[in-house]
Amino acid sequence: MSYTNPDPDPDRTPGLEPGGGVPPGETPPAESSLPEAGPREVHNPPKGWAKAPLTLILALVVLVAIGFLAYALALIF
C-alpha cells in the first residue's frame, strides 16, 4: 500500500505566502482526493428484496384484501 500526500507542495504552488497562507484576492489551491480513504469493500451483498419477506408481505396483503371483501359481502347480504 503506497501513500501519497494529498496536500499541494507549498514550495511549488504559486500564490502562497511563506508559511502556506493565501494572500487576499488569490484563489487557494484545490485539494486532491484521497484515493485510499474509506473502508475497503470485501463483501458486497446484492441489493433488493429476498424471496421470503416479499412472499410474506404479499400473503399479508392478500389476507387483508380477502378480509375486506368478506366484510363487504357480509354488509350486502
Secondary structure, DSSP 4 states (H G I P E B T S, - for coil): ------SPPTTT-TTPPTTS---TTPPPPPPPP-TT-S---S--PPPS--HHHHHHHHHHHHHHHHHHHHHHHHHH-
